[in-house]
Amino acid sequence: MRPPVFRPPGWRERKPWQLQDGRKDRRKRGRAGMRDRAQVLAEEPFCRLCLAAGLHVRATVVDHIIPLAWGGSDERWNKQALCTACHDAKSAAERKNGPPADIARRLAKLKADWLASTS
């Protein structure tokens, strides 16, 4: 016999992969996320920020250029390959500074630039 388990008021049974009510999560998970990550790292084997500085450092992390929490997309045009050091520095700066005021304009420009470069 199992011991009793505490359940807070309003708790209900749900499957582990189901989102909580009213919570939107735009991140791809599972095989789709793994496939996208592998694609980005195959297309960009070197860290994008290090390449801009003239260094050739192997990329190990796939980063959202505009974070999902700020309204960014989980599409390919919003992803970049970074090394761990650049990713940690970028994430720390984002946490410190918060979202910029012109986030909607930046998202639109980022998407338009990506689509223009792929067509």
C-alpha positions in Angstrom: 0.0 0.0 0.0 1.3 3.4 -1.0 1.6 6.2 1.6 -0.8 9.2 1.1 0.5 11.9 -1.2 -0.1 15.6 -0.5 -2.0 17.4 -3.3 -2.5 21.2 -3.1 -6.0 22.6 -3.6 -7.0 22.6 -7.3 -4.6 19.8 -8.2 -5.8 17.4 -10.9 -4.2 14.4 -12.7 -2.5 15.3 -16.0 -0.1 13.6 -18.3 3.6 14.6 -17.7 3.9 16.2 -21.2 0.7 18.3 -21.0 1.1 22.0 -20.3 -0.6 23.6 -17.4 -3.9 25.5 -18.1 -3.3 28.9 -19.7 0.5 28.4 -20.1 1.8 28.8 -23.6 5.2 27.2 -24.4 6.4 27.7 -28.0 9.6 25.7 -27.6 10.0 22.6 -29.7 10.6 19.5 -27.6 11.6 15.9 -28.1 12.8 14.7 -31.5 11.7 17.8 -33.3 13.8 20.0 -31.0 16.8 17.6 -31.3 16.5 17.6 -35.1 16.4 21.4 -35.2 19.4 21.7 -32.9 21.4 19.3 -35.1 20.4 21.2 -38.2 21.6 24.6 -36.8 24.9 23.1 -35.6 25.4 21.5 -39.0 24.8 24.7 -40.8 26.8 26.8 -38.4 29.7 24.8 -37.0 31.4 27.8 -35.5 30.2 30.3 -33.0 28.5 33.2 -34.7 29.7 35.9 -32.3 33.3 34.5 -32.3 33.4 34.5 -36.1 32.4 38.2 -36.0 35.4 38.8 -33.8 37.7 36.8 -36.2 38.0 33.7 -34.0 37.2 30.1 -35.1 35.6 28.5 -32.0 33.4 25.4 -32.3 29.7 26.1 -31.6 28.1 23.8 -28.9 24.9 25.6 -28.0 21.9 26.7 -30.1 20.6 30.0 -28.9 17.4 31.9 -29.6 18.4 35.4 -30.9 15.3 36.9 -29.5 14.4 34.8 -26.4 11.1 32.9 -26.4 10.2 34.7 -23.1 10.4 38.0 -25.0 8.1 36.8 -27.8 10.8 35.2 -30.0 10.0 32.3 -32.3 11.3 28.8 -32.2 11.8 28.9 -36.0 15.1 28.6 -37.7 15.4 32.3 -38.4 15.5 33.0 -34.7 18.3 30.5 -33.8 22.1 30.9 -33.9 25.0 28.6 -33.0 27.2 29.8 -30.2 30.0 28.6 -28.0 29.2 28.1 -24.3 31.1 31.2 -23.3 29.3 33.5 -25.7 25.9 31.9 -24.8 26.5 32.4 -21.1 27.6 36.0 -21.6 24.6 36.8 -23.9 22.1 35.1 -21.5 23.6 37.0 -18.5 23.3 40.3 -20.4 19.7 39.5 -21.4 18.8 38.7 -17.8 20.4 41.9 -16.5 19.1 44.4 -19.2 15.6 42.9 -19.9 13.8 43.1 -23.2 14.5 46.2 -25.4 11.7 48.6 -26.1 11.8 48.0 -29.9 11.5 44.2 -29.6 8.6 43.9 -32.2 10.6 45.8 -34.8 13.7 43.7 -34.2 11.7 40.5 -34.6 10.2 41.7 -37.9 13.6 42.7 -39.2 15.3 39.5 -38.1 12.6 37.4 -39.9 12.7 39.5 -43.1 16.5 39.4 -43.2 16.5 35.6 -42.8 13.8 35.1 -45.5 15.7 37.3 -47.9 18.9 35.5 -47.4 17.4 32.0 -48.0 15.4 32.9 -51.2 
